[in-house]
Amino acid sequence: MKKRVAQVAVTAAALLGFGLVTAAPASAASAVCESWGGVCTSGSVPANGNHEVCFSGKHKALAYWGRAELWDADTGVMVGSFATNAYDNKSRCVSGLYGQHYYERGTGGYFYGTVWN
């Protein structure tokens, strides 16, 4: 096992040294959706290597409720949603996604949510 790890490290160093690798591998990304009024929209994140995006949501005031929605920004299609309230911090993951831009939309006021890959 140690020998294999050493081989991978030497190969990666050689590729980087000769400039054969120009793009870094995709890393985990996240964005926040926070509103004090009615609706918020997060920044976008790509689907991860498993073609999955997760999102969460909760309201910061007891009298508010609404929805957390996951949208595909490339097609304009909602791909997931769930009801939110102030008592539960809920989260969901949606798989089978192949797009590069997904964002969360929170409704209902005093909403706080996160979208991540």
Backbone atoms as SQL, in Angstrom:
CREATE TABLE atoms (id INTEGER PRIMARY KEY, chain TEXT, resi INTEGER, resn TEXT, atom TEXT, x REAL, y REAL, z REAL);
INSERT INTO atoms VALUES
  (1, 'A', 1, 'MET', 'N', 0.827, -1.188, 0.000),
  (2, 'A', 1, 'MET', 'CA', 0.000, 0.000, 0.000),
  (3, 'A', 1, 'MET', 'C', 0.874, 1.256, 0.000),
  (4, 'A', 2, 'LYS', 'N', 1.924, 1.275, 0.843),
  (5, 'A', 2, 'LYS', 'CA', 2.807, 2.436, 0.911),
  (6, 'A', 2, 'LYS', 'C', 3.507, 2.651, -0.426),
  (7, 'A', 3, 'LYS', 'N', 3.878, 1.549, -1.087),
  (8, 'A', 3, 'LYS', 'CA', 4.546, 1.661, -2.375),
  (9, 'A', 3, 'LYS', 'C', 3.611, 2.291, -3.400),
  (10, 'A', 4, 'ARG', 'N', 2.328, 1.920, -3.387),
  (11, 'A', 4, 'ARG', 'CA', 1.353, 2.470, -4.335),
  (12, 'A', 4, 'ARG', 'C', 1.141, 3.963, -4.084),
  (13, 'A', 5, 'VAL', 'N', 1.058, 4.361, -2.831),
  (14, 'A', 5, 'VAL', 'CA', 0.899, 5.783, -2.487),
  (15, 'A', 5, 'VAL', 'C', 2.110, 6.577, -2.977),
  (16, 'A', 6, 'ALA', 'N', 3.292, 6.012, -2.820),
  (17, 'A', 6, 'ALA', 'CA', 4.509, 6.682, -3.286),
  (18, 'A', 6, 'ALA', 'C', 4.504, 6.821, -4.804),
  (19, 'A', 7, 'GLN', 'N', 4.041, 5.789, -5.520),
  (20, 'A', 7, 'GLN', 'CA', 3.973, 5.862, -6.978),
  (21, 'A', 7, 'GLN', 'C', 3.007, 6.947, -7.430),
  (22, 'A', 8, 'VAL', 'N', 1.869, 7.036, -6.780),
  (23, 'A', 8, 'VAL', 'CA', 0.892, 8.069, -7.129),
  (24, 'A', 8, 'VAL', 'C', 1.466, 9.451, -6.874),
  (25, 'A', 9, 'ALA', 'N', 2.152, 9.622, -5.762),
  (26, 'A', 9, 'ALA', 'CA', 2.746, 10.923, -5.434),
  (27, 'A', 9, 'ALA', 'C', 3.814, 11.313, -6.445),
  (28, 'A', 10, 'VAL', 'N', 4.655, 10.376, -6.845),
  (29, 'A', 10, 'VAL', 'CA', 5.712, 10.659, -7.817),
  (30, 'A', 10, 'VAL', 'C', 5.089, 11.004, -9.174),
  (31, 'A', 11, 'THR', 'N', 4.060, 10.276, -9.585),
  (32, 'A', 11, 'THR', 'CA', 3.394, 10.546, -10.859),
  (33, 'A', 11, 'THR', 'C', 2.745, 11.924, -10.846),
  (34, 'A', 12, 'ALA', 'N', 2.060, 12.256, -9.759),
  (35, 'A', 12, 'ALA', 'CA', 1.412, 13.573, -9.657),
  (36, 'A', 12, 'ALA', 'C', 2.450, 14.688, -9.696),
  (37, 'A', 13, 'ALA', 'N', 3.552, 14.513, -8.995),
  (38, 'A', 13, 'ALA', 'CA', 4.606, 15.532, -9.002),
  (39, 'A', 13, 'ALA', 'C', 5.192, 15.703, -10.397),
  (40, 'A', 14, 'ALA', 'N', 5.387, 14.597, -11.115),
  (41, 'A', 14, 'ALA', 'CA', 5.935, 14.678, -12.474),
  (42, 'A', 14, 'ALA', 'C', 4.970, 15.395, -13.404),
  (43, 'A', 15, 'LEU', 'N', 3.691, 15.084, -13.310),
  (44, 'A', 15, 'LEU', 'CA', 2.703, 15.751, -14.160),
  (45, 'A', 15, 'LEU', 'C', 2.656, 17.247, -13.881),
  (46, 'A', 16, 'LEU', 'N', 2.659, 17.604, -12.616),
  (47, 'A', 16, 'LEU', 'CA', 2.631, 19.024, -12.263),
  (48, 'A', 16, 'LEU', 'C', 3.920, 19.723, -12.690),
  (49, 'A', 17, 'GLY', 'N', 5.053, 19.037, -12.526),
  (50, 'A', 17, 'GLY', 'CA', 6.339, 19.621, -12.882),
  (51, 'A', 17, 'GLY', 'C', 6.470, 19.904, -14.371),
  (52, 'A', 18, 'PHE', 'N', 5.896, 19.050, -15.199),
  (53, 'A', 18, 'PHE', 'CA', 5.974, 19.240, -16.634),
  (54, 'A', 18, 'PHE', 'C', 4.818, 20.053, -17.189),
  (55, 'A', 19, 'GLY', 'N', 3.917, 20.488, -16.327),
  (56, 'A', 19, 'GLY', 'CA', 2.800, 21.312, -16.777),
  (57, 'A', 19, 'GLY', 'C', 1.741, 20.545, -17.541),
  (58, 'A', 20, 'LEU', 'N', 1.637, 19.249, -17.305),
  (59, 'A', 20, 'LEU', 'CA', 0.656, 18.450, -18.023),
  (60, 'A', 20, 'LEU', 'C', -0.735, 18.535, -17.401),
  (61, 'A', 21, 'VAL', 'N', -0.810, 19.033, -16.198),
  (62, 'A', 21, 'VAL', 'CA', -2.102, 19.179, -15.525),
  (63, 'A', 21, 'VAL', 'C', -2.372, 20.666, -15.383),
  (64, 'A', 22, 'THR', 'N', -3.463, 21.124, -15.975),
  (65, 'A', 22, 'THR', 'CA', -3.747, 22.553, -15.915),
  (66, 'A', 22, 'THR', 'C', -4.948, 22.874, -15.053),
  (67, 'A', 23, 'ALA', 'N', -5.883, 21.932, -14.875),
  (68, 'A', 23, 'ALA', 'CA', -7.081, 22.205, -14.082),
  (69, 'A', 23, 'ALA', 'C', -7.034, 21.411, -12.793),
  (70, 'A', 24, 'ALA', 'N', -7.422, 22.062, -11.722),
  (71, 'A', 24, 'ALA', 'CA', -7.485, 21.379, -10.438),
  (72, 'A', 24, 'ALA', 'C', -8.738, 20.514, -10.391),
  (73, 'A', 25, 'PRO', 'N', -8.712, 19.454, -9.617),
  (74, 'A', 25, 'PRO', 'CA', -9.914, 18.636, -9.506),
  (75, 'A', 25, 'PRO', 'C', -11.035, 19.408, -8.814),
  (76, 'A', 26, 'ALA', 'N', -12.273, 19.020, -9.096),
  (77, 'A', 26, 'ALA', 'CA', -13.410, 19.703, -8.487),
  (78, 'A', 26, 'ALA', 'C', -13.384, 19.507, -6.982),
  (79, 'A', 27, 'SER', 'N', -13.632, 20.565, -6.250),
  (80, 'A', 27, 'SER', 'CA', -13.643, 20.471, -4.805),
  (81, 'A', 27, 'SER', 'C', -15.030, 20.817, -4.289),
  (82, 'A', 28, 'ALA', 'N', -15.251, 20.545, -3.041),
  (83, 'A', 28, 'ALA', 'CA', -16.550, 20.824, -2.432),
  (84, 'A', 28, 'ALA', 'C', -16.796, 22.324, -2.406),
  (85, 'A', 29, 'ALA', 'N', -18.024, 22.695, -2.680),
  (86, 'A', 29, 'ALA', 'CA', -18.413, 24.104, -2.681),
  (87, 'A', 29, 'ALA', 'C', -19.718, 24.241, -1.916),
  (88, 'A', 30, 'SER', 'N', -19.958, 25.438, -1.387),
  (89, 'A', 30, 'SER', 'CA', -21.219, 25.705, -0.707),
  (90, 'A', 30, 'SER', 'C', -21.579, 27.166, -0.884),
  (91, 'A', 31, 'ALA', 'N', -22.858, 27.465, -0.701),
  (92, 'A', 31, 'ALA', 'CA', -23.352, 28.833, -0.789),
  (93, 'A', 31, 'ALA', 'C', -24.500, 28.980, 0.204),
  (94, 'A', 32, 'VAL', 'N', -24.696, 30.189, 0.690),
  (95, 'A', 32, 'VAL', 'CA', -25.701, 30.475, 1.711),
  (96, 'A', 32, 'VAL', 'C', -26.849, 31.267, 1.111),
  (97, 'A', 33, 'CYS', 'N', -28.047, 30.973, 1.583),
  (98, 'A', 33, 'CYS', 'CA', -29.261, 31.706, 1.226),
  (99, 'A', 33, 'CYS', 'C', -29.838, 32.233, 2.541),
  (100, 'A', 34, 'GLU', 'N', -29.864, 33.552, 2.690),
  (101, 'A', 34, 'GLU', 'CA', -30.342, 34.148, 3.945),
  (102, 'A', 34, 'GLU', 'C', -31.236, 35.334, 3.637),
  (103, 'A', 35, 'SER', 'N', -32.431, 35.353, 4.247),
  (104, 'A', 35, 'SER', 'CA', -33.345, 36.468, 4.005),
  (105, 'A', 35, 'SER', 'C', -33.907, 36.985, 5.310),
  (106, 'A', 36, 'TRP', 'N', -34.184, 38.262, 5.305),
  (107, 'A', 36, 'TRP', 'CA', -34.882, 38.883, 6.427),
  (108, 'A', 36, 'TRP', 'C', -36.300, 39.207, 5.994),
  (109, 'A', 37, 'GLY', 'N', -36.502, 39.337, 4.710),
  (110, 'A', 37, 'GLY', 'CA', -37.820, 39.647, 4.156),
  (111, 'A', 37, 'GLY', 'C', -38.494, 38.408, 3.632),
  (112, 'A', 38, 'GLY', 'N', -38.776, 38.371, 2.335),
  (113, 'A', 38, 'GLY', 'CA', -39.569, 37.284, 1.777),
  (114, 'A', 38, 'GLY', 'C', -38.790, 36.147, 1.161),
  (115, 'A', 39, 'VAL', 'N', -37.956, 36.411, 0.158),
  (116, 'A', 39, 'VAL', 'CA', -37.328, 35.351, -0.623),
  (117, 'A', 39, 'VAL', 'C', -35.829, 35.607, -0.708),
  (118, 'A', 40, 'CYS', 'N', -35.045, 34.532, -0.680),
  (119, 'A', 40, 'CYS', 'CA', -33.601, 34.665, -0.890),
  (120, 'A', 40, 'CYS', 'C', -33.158, 33.656, -1.937),
  (121, 'A', 41, 'THR', 'N', -32.022, 33.941, -2.544),
  (122, 'A', 41, 'THR', 'CA', -31.418, 33.053, -3.531),
  (123, 'A', 41, 'THR', 'C', -29.936, 32.945, -3.208),
  (124, 'A', 42, 'SER', 'N', -29.427, 31.728, -3.183),
  (125, 'A', 42, 'SER', 'CA', -28.009, 31.509, -2.893),
  (126, 'A', 42, 'SER', 'C', -27.179, 31.670, -4.150),
  (127, 'A', 43, 'GLY', 'N', -25.867, 31.629, -3.987),
  (128, 'A', 43, 'GLY', 'CA', -24.973, 31.513, -5.122),
  (129, 'A', 43, 'GLY', 'C', -25.076, 30.095, -5.675),
  (130, 'A', 44, 'SER', 'N', -24.438, 29.827, -6.788),
  (131, 'A', 44, 'SER', 'CA', -24.579, 28.505, -7.403),
  (132, 'A', 44, 'SER', 'C', -23.390, 27.604, -7.088),
  (133, 'A', 45, 'VAL', 'N', -23.661, 26.308, -7.097),
  (134, 'A', 45, 'VAL', 'CA', -22.635, 25.282, -6.914),
  (135, 'A', 45, 'VAL', 'C', -22.846, 24.214, -7.983),
  (136, 'A', 46, 'PRO', 'N', -21.789, 23.549, -8.425),
  (137, 'A', 46, 'PRO', 'CA', -21.956, 22.442, -9.376),
  (138, 'A', 46, 'PRO', 'C', -22.308, 21.151, -8.630),
  (139, 'A', 47, 'ALA', 'N', -22.824, 20.174, -9.341),
  (140, 'A', 47, 'ALA', 'CA', -23.038, 18.861, -8.747),
  (141, 'A', 47, 'ALA', 'C', -21.673, 18.231, -8.463),
  (142, 'A', 48, 'ASN', 'N', -21.590, 17.395, -7.429),
  (143, 'A', 48, 'ASN', 'CA', -20.315, 16.757, -7.106),
  (144, 'A', 48, 'ASN', 'C', -20.057, 15.560, -8.008),
  (145, 'A', 49, 'GLY', 'N', -18.991, 14.841, -7.758),
  (146, 'A', 49, 'GLY', 'CA', -18.618, 13.702, -8.582),
  (147, 'A', 49, 'GLY', 'C', -19.652, 12.585, -8.585),
  (148, 'A', 50, 'ASN', 'N', -20.505, 12.543, -7.559),
  (149, 'A', 50, 'ASN', 'CA', -21.574, 11.551, -7.498),
  (150, 'A', 50, 'ASN', 'C', -22.863, 12.087, -8.109),
  (151, 'A', 51, 'HIS', 'N', -22.785, 13.238, -8.792),
  (152, 'A', 51, 'HIS', 'CA', -23.946, 13.879, -9.423),
  (153, 'A', 51, 'HIS', 'C', -25.031, 14.178, -8.381),
  (154, 'A', 52, 'GLU', 'N', -24.594, 14.777, -7.262),
  (155, 'A', 52, 'GLU', 'CA', -25.487, 15.028, -6.139),
  (156, 'A', 52, 'GLU', 'C', -25.277, 16.445, -5.613),
  (157, 'A', 53, 'VAL', 'N', -26.360, 17.088, -5.191),
  (158, 'A', 53, 'VAL', 'CA', -26.313, 18.398, -4.529),
  (159, 'A', 53, 'VAL', 'C', -27.227, 18.313, -3.321),
  (160, 'A', 54, 'CYS', 'N', -26.786, 18.861, -2.188),
  (161, 'A', 54, 'CYS', 'CA', -27.568, 18.854, -0.956),
  (162, 'A', 54, 'CYS', 'C', -27.950, 20.280, -0.584),
  (163, 'A', 55, 'PHE', 'N', -29.073, 20.426, 0.133),
  (164, 'A', 55, 'PHE', 'CA', -29.503, 21.746, 0.572),
  (165, 'A', 55, 'PHE', 'C', -30.239, 21.625, 1.891),
  (166, 'A', 56, 'SER', 'N', -30.219, 22.713, 2.674),
  (167, 'A', 56, 'SER', 'CA', -30.860, 22.711, 3.987),
  (168, 'A', 56, 'SER', 'C', -31.605, 24.017, 4.178),
  (169, 'A', 57, 'GLY', 'N', -32.465, 24.057, 5.201),
  (170, 'A', 57, 'GLY', 'CA', -33.192, 25.285, 5.466),
  (171, 'A', 57, 'GLY', 'C', -33.880, 25.287, 6.811),
  (172, 'A', 58, 'LYS', 'N', -33.995, 26.493, 7.373),
  (173, 'A', 58, 'LYS', 'CA', -34.656, 26.711, 8.651),
  (174, 'A', 58, 'LYS', 'C', -35.014, 28.186, 8.745),
  (175, 'A', 59, 'HIS', 'N', -36.049, 28.503, 9.492),
  (176, 'A', 59, 'HIS', 'CA', -36.419, 29.901, 9.719),
  (177, 'A', 59, 'HIS', 'C', -35.901, 30.342, 11.075),
  (178, 'A', 60, 'LYS', 'N', -35.498, 31.606, 11.168),
  (179, 'A', 60, 'LYS', 'CA', -34.895, 32.131, 12.381),
  (180, 'A', 60, 'LYS', 'C', -35.902, 32.829, 13.284),
  (181, 'A', 61, 'ALA', 'N', -37.166, 32.842, 12.903),
  (182, 'A', 61, 'ALA', 'CA', -38.226, 33.440, 13.713),
  (183, 'A', 61, 'ALA', 'C', -39.379, 32.450, 13.813),
  (184, 'A', 62, 'LEU', 'N', -39.966, 32.308, 14.981),
  (185, 'A', 62, 'LEU', 'CA', -40.967, 31.278, 15.229),
  (186, 'A', 62, 'LEU', 'C', -42.224, 31.399, 14.372),
  (187, 'A', 63, 'ALA', 'N', -42.623, 32.595, 14.021),
  (188, 'A', 63, 'ALA', 'CA', -43.879, 32.782, 13.301),
  (189, 'A', 63, 'ALA', 'C', -43.733, 32.623, 11.784),
  (190, 'A', 64, 'TYR', 'N', -42.589, 32.178, 11.310),
  (191, 'A', 64, 'TYR', 'CA', -42.367, 32.082, 9.863),
  (192, 'A', 64, 'TYR', 'C', -42.207, 30.641, 9.428),
  (193, 'A', 65, 'TRP', 'N', -42.675, 30.358, 8.231),
  (194, 'A', 65, 'TRP', 'CA', -42.498, 29.075, 7.588),
  (195, 'A', 65, 'TRP', 'C', -42.503, 29.310, 6.081),
  (196, 'A', 66, 'GLY', 'N', -42.049, 28.342, 5.355),
  (197, 'A', 66, 'GLY', 'CA', -41.971, 28.492, 3.897),
  (198, 'A', 66, 'GLY', 'C', -41.431, 27.240, 3.260),
  (199, 'A', 67, 'ARG', 'N', -40.582, 27.414, 2.246),
  (200, 'A', 67, 'ARG', 'CA', -40.018, 26.282, 1.519),
  (201, 'A', 67, 'ARG', 'C', -38.547, 26.521, 1.205),
  (202, 'A', 68, 'ALA', 'N', -37.787, 25.433, 1.184),
  (203, 'A', 68, 'ALA', 'CA', -36.436, 25.427, 0.646),
  (204, 'A', 68, 'ALA', 'C', -36.517, 24.715, -0.693),
  (205, 'A', 69, 'GLU', 'N', -36.005, 25.350, -1.733),
  (206, 'A', 69, 'GLU', 'CA', -36.097, 24.788, -3.082),
  (207, 'A', 69, 'GLU', 'C', -34.710, 24.716, -3.711),
  (208, 'A', 70, 'LEU', 'N', -34.443, 23.641, -4.411),
  (209, 'A', 70, 'LEU', 'CA', -33.191, 23.484, -5.155),
  (210, 'A', 70, 'LEU', 'C', -33.514, 23.611, -6.634),
  (211, 'A', 71, 'TRP', 'N', -32.825, 24.533, -7.317),
  (212, 'A', 71, 'TRP', 'CA', -33.088, 24.834, -8.724),
  (213, 'A', 71, 'TRP', 'C', -31.860, 24.546, -9.572),
  (214, 'A', 72, 'ASP', 'N', -32.095, 24.050, -10.766),
  (215, 'A', 72, 'ASP', 'CA', -31.063, 23.896, -11.785),
  (216, 'A', 72, 'ASP', 'C', -31.024, 25.210, -12.560),
  (217, 'A', 73, 'ALA', 'N', -29.955, 25.976, -12.405),
  (218, 'A', 73, 'ALA', 'CA', -29.860, 27.290, -13.040),
  (219, 'A', 73, 'ALA', 'C', -29.696, 27.193, -14.551),
  (220, 'A', 74, 'ASP', 'N', -29.205, 26.079, -15.050),
  (221, 'A', 74, 'ASP', 'CA', -29.001, 25.928, -16.487),
  (222, 'A', 74, 'ASP', 'C', -30.317, 25.710, -17.233),
  (223, 'A', 75, 'THR', 'N', -31.254, 25.000, -16.595),
  (224, 'A', 75, 'THR', 'CA', -32.517, 24.682, -17.262),
  (225, 'A', 75, 'THR', 'C', -33.705, 25.441, -16.677),
  (226, 'A', 76, 'GLY', 'N', -33.551, 26.054, -15.500),
  (227, 'A', 76, 'GLY', 'CA', -34.655, 26.759, -14.856),
  (228, 'A', 76, 'GLY', 'C', -35.699, 25.830, -14.272),
  (229, 'A', 77, 'VAL', 'N', -35.304, 24.613, -13.911),
  (230, 'A', 77, 'VAL', 'CA', -36.219, 23.617, -13.371),
  (231, 'A', 77, 'VAL', 'C', -35.929, 23.394, -11.889),
  (232, 'A', 78, 'MET', 'N', -36.993, 23.365, -11.072),
  (233, 'A', 78, 'MET', 'CA', -36.820, 23.027, -9.664),
  (234, 'A', 78, 'MET', 'C', -36.617, 21.516, -9.567),
  (235, 'A', 79, 'VAL', 'N', -35.552, 21.082, -8.883),
  (236, 'A', 79, 'VAL', 'CA', -35.239, 19.659, -8.800),
  (237, 'A', 79, 'VAL', 'C', -35.482, 19.080, -7.414),
  (238, 'A', 80, 'GLY', 'N', -35.835, 19.916, -6.451),
  (239, 'A', 80, 'GLY', 'CA', -36.136, 19.428, -5.111),
  (240, 'A', 80, 'GLY', 'C', -36.675, 20.541, -4.244),
  (241, 'A', 81, 'SER', 'N', -37.525, 20.185, -3.271),
  (242, 'A', 81, 'SER', 'CA', -38.021, 21.173, -2.315),
  (243, 'A', 81, 'SER', 'C', -38.587, 20.466, -1.096),
  (244, 'A', 82, 'PHE', 'N', -38.692, 21.210, -0.005),
  (245, 'A', 82, 'PHE', 'CA', -39.350, 20.705, 1.197),
  (246, 'A', 82, 'PHE', 'C', -39.837, 21.887, 2.026),
  (247, 'A', 83, 'ALA', 'N', -40.844, 21.627, 2.865),
  (248, 'A', 83, 'ALA', 'CA', -41.399, 22.658, 3.737),
  (249, 'A', 83, 'ALA', 'C', -40.432, 22.949, 4.871),
  (250, 'A', 84, 'THR', 'N', -40.357, 24.215, 5.276),
  (251, 'A', 84, 'THR', 'CA', -39.452, 24.620, 6.353),
  (252, 'A', 84, 'THR', 'C', -40.226, 25.355, 7.442),
  (253, 'A', 85, 'ASN', 'N', -39.674, 25.316, 8.653),
  (254, 'A', 85, 'ASN', 'CA', -40.232, 26.048, 9.784),
  (255, 'A', 85, 'ASN', 'C', -39.099, 26.426, 10.723),
  (256, 'A', 86, 'ALA', 'N', -39.443, 27.011, 11.864),
  (257, 'A', 86, 'ALA', 'CA', -38.417, 27.451, 12.813),
  (258, 'A', 86, 'ALA', 'C', -37.990, 26.351, 13.772),
  (259, 'A', 87, 'TYR', 'N', -38.662, 25.237, 13.787),
  (260, 'A', 87, 'TYR', 'CA', -38.385, 24.191, 14.763),
  (261, 'A', 87, 'TYR', 'C', -37.402, 23.137, 14.278),
  (262, 'A', 88, 'ASP', 'N', -37.323, 22.928, 12.980),
  (263, 'A', 88, 'ASP', 'CA', -36.476, 21.871, 12.425),
  (264, 'A', 88, 'ASP', 'C', -35.491, 22.439, 11.416),
  (265, 'A', 89, 'ASN', 'N', -34.238, 22.039, 11.533),
  (266, 'A', 89, 'ASN', 'CA', -33.257, 22.342, 10.494),
  (267, 'A', 89, 'ASN', 'C', -33.203, 21.121, 9.586),
  (268, 'A', 90, 'LYS', 'N', -33.908, 21.183, 8.473),
  (269, 'A', 90, 'LYS', 'CA', -34.024, 20.046, 7.564),
  (270, 'A', 90, 'LYS', 'C', -32.979, 20.136, 6.462),
  (271, 'A', 91, 'SER', 'N', -32.636, 18.980, 5.915),
  (272, 'A', 91, 'SER', 'CA', -31.742, 18.953, 4.754),
  (273, 'A', 91, 'SER', 'C', -32.116, 17.763, 3.870),
  (274, 'A', 92, 'ARG', 'N', -31.805, 17.901, 2.592),
  (275, 'A', 92, 'ARG', 'CA', -32.055, 16.856, 1.615),
  (276, 'A', 92, 'ARG', 'C', -30.923, 16.853, 0.601),
  (277, 'A', 93, 'CYS', 'N', -30.693, 15.703, 0.009),
  (278, 'A', 93, 'CYS', 'CA', -29.745, 15.580, -1.091),
  (279, 'A', 93, 'CYS', 'C', -30.498, 15.055, -2.310),
  (280, 'A', 94, 'VAL', 'N', -30.174, 15.623, -3.466),
  (281, 'A', 94, 'VAL', 'CA', -30.794, 15.203, -4.716),
  (282, 'A', 94, 'VAL', 'C', -29.682, 14.628, -5.586),
  (283, 'A', 95, 'SER', 'N', -29.880, 13.418, -6.067),
  (284, 'A', 95, 'SER', 'CA', -28.862, 12.782, -6.905),
  (285, 'A', 95, 'SER', 'C', -29.362, 12.629, -8.330),
  (286, 'A', 96, 'GLY', 'N', -28.483, 12.183, -9.200),
  (287, 'A', 96, 'GLY', 'CA', -28.821, 12.030, -10.613),
  (288, 'A', 96, 'GLY', 'C', -28.730, 13.340, -11.377),
  (289, 'A', 97, 'LEU', 'N', -27.978, 14.301, -10.839),
  (290, 'A', 97, 'LEU', 'CA', -27.859, 15.625, -11.453),
  (291, 'A', 97, 'LEU', 'C', -26.599, 15.702, -12.304),
  (292, 'A', 98, 'TYR', 'N', -26.704, 16.327, -13.471),
  (293, 'A', 98, 'TYR', 'CA', -25.549, 16.440, -14.360),
  (294, 'A', 98, 'TYR', 'C', -25.238, 17.888, -14.735),
  (295, 'A', 99, 'GLY', 'N', -25.986, 18.847, -14.220),
  (296, 'A', 99, 'GLY', 'CA', -25.752, 20.252, -14.534),
  (297, 'A', 99, 'GLY', 'C', -24.561, 20.825, -13.779),
  (298, 'A', 100, 'GLN', 'N', -24.212, 22.040, -14.101),
  (299, 'A', 100, 'GLN', 'CA', -23.074, 22.701, -13.472),
  (300, 'A', 100, 'GLN', 'C', -23.459, 23.868, -12.579),
  (301, 'A', 101, 'HIS', 'N', -24.730, 24.234, -12.529),
  (302, 'A', 101, 'HIS', 'CA', -25.132, 25.385, -11.727),
  (303, 'A', 101, 'HIS', 'C', -26.444, 25.082, -11.005),
  (304, 'A', 102, 'TYR', 'N', -26.358, 24.905, -9.699),
  (305, 'A', 102, 'TYR', 'CA', -27.533, 24.669, -8.871),
  (306, 'A', 102, 'TYR', 'C', -27.547, 25.718, -7.770),
  (307, 'A', 103, 'TYR', 'N', -28.732, 26.200, -7.421),
  (308, 'A', 103, 'TYR', 'CA', -28.836, 27.181, -6.353),
  (309, 'A', 103, 'TYR', 'C', -30.058, 26.898, -5.501),
  (310, 'A', 104, 'GLU', 'N', -30.044, 27.438, -4.283),
  (311, 'A', 104, 'GLU', 'CA', -31.159, 27.284, -3.369),
  (312, 'A', 104, 'GLU', 'C', -31.982, 28.556, -3.339),
  (313, 'A', 105, 'ARG', 'N', -33.275, 28.398, -3.246),
  (314, 'A', 105, 'ARG', 'CA', -34.201, 29.520, -3.106),
  (315, 'A', 105, 'ARG', 'C', -35.003, 29.261, -1.845),
  (316, 'A', 106, 'GLY', 'N', -35.010, 30.230, -0.926),
  (317, 'A', 106, 'GLY', 'CA', -35.756, 30.100, 0.322),
  (318, 'A', 106, 'GLY', 'C', -36.905, 31.080, 0.354),
  (319, 'A', 107, 'THR', 'N', -38.081, 30.630, 0.795),
  (320, 'A', 107, 'THR', 'CA', -39.246, 31.498, 0.868),
  (321, 'A', 107, 'THR', 'C', -39.749, 31.566, 2.305),
  (322, 'A', 108, 'GLY', 'N', -40.492, 32.611, 2.616),
  (323, 'A', 108, 'GLY', 'CA', -41.168, 32.680, 3.893),
  (324, 'A', 108, 'GLY', 'C', -40.585, 33.632, 4.919),
  (325, 'A', 109, 'GLY', 'N', -39.538, 34.336, 4.636),
  (326, 'A', 109, 'GLY', 'CA', -38.980, 35.311, 5.569),
  (327, 'A', 109, 'GLY', 'C', -38.157, 34.697, 6.687),
  (328, 'A', 110, 'TYR', 'N', -37.134, 35.406, 7.096),
  (329, 'A', 110, 'TYR', 'CA', -36.207, 34.972, 8.149),
  (330, 'A', 110, 'TYR', 'C', -35.691, 33.562, 7.884),
  (331, 'A', 111, 'PHE', 'N', -35.360, 33.309, 6.637),
  (332, 'A', 111, 'PHE', 'CA', -34.912, 32.002, 6.185),
  (333, 'A', 111, 'PHE', 'C', -33.382, 31.945, 6.191),
  (334, 'A', 112, 'TYR', 'N', -32.841, 30.808, 6.592),
  (335, 'A', 112, 'TYR', 'CA', -31.400, 30.571, 6.478),
  (336, 'A', 112, 'TYR', 'C', -31.205, 29.160, 5.948),
  (337, 'A', 113, 'GLY', 'N', -30.497, 29.047, 4.838),
  (338, 'A', 113, 'GLY', 'CA', -30.223, 27.746, 4.249),
  (339, 'A', 113, 'GLY', 'C', -28.864, 27.700, 3.590),
  (340, 'A', 114, 'THR', 'N', -28.418, 26.502, 3.315),
  (341, 'A', 114, 'THR', 'CA', -27.137, 26.285, 2.663),
  (342, 'A', 114, 'THR', 'C', -27.315, 25.251, 1.555),
  (343, 'A', 115, 'VAL', 'N', -26.621, 25.458, 0.468),
  (344, 'A', 115, 'VAL', 'CA', -26.564, 24.472, -0.616),
  (345, 'A', 115, 'VAL', 'C', -25.094, 24.074, -0.763),
  (346, 'A', 116, 'TRP', 'N', -24.849, 22.773, -0.917),
  (347, 'A', 116, 'TRP', 'CA', -23.462, 22.321, -1.032),
  (348, 'A', 116, 'TRP', 'C', -23.398, 21.068, -1.891),
  (349, 'A', 117, 'ASN', 'N', -22.161, 20.795, -2.337),
  (350, 'A', 117, 'ASN', 'CA', -21.958, 19.574, -3.124),
  (351, 'A', 117, 'ASN', 'C', -21.013, 18.672, -2.364);
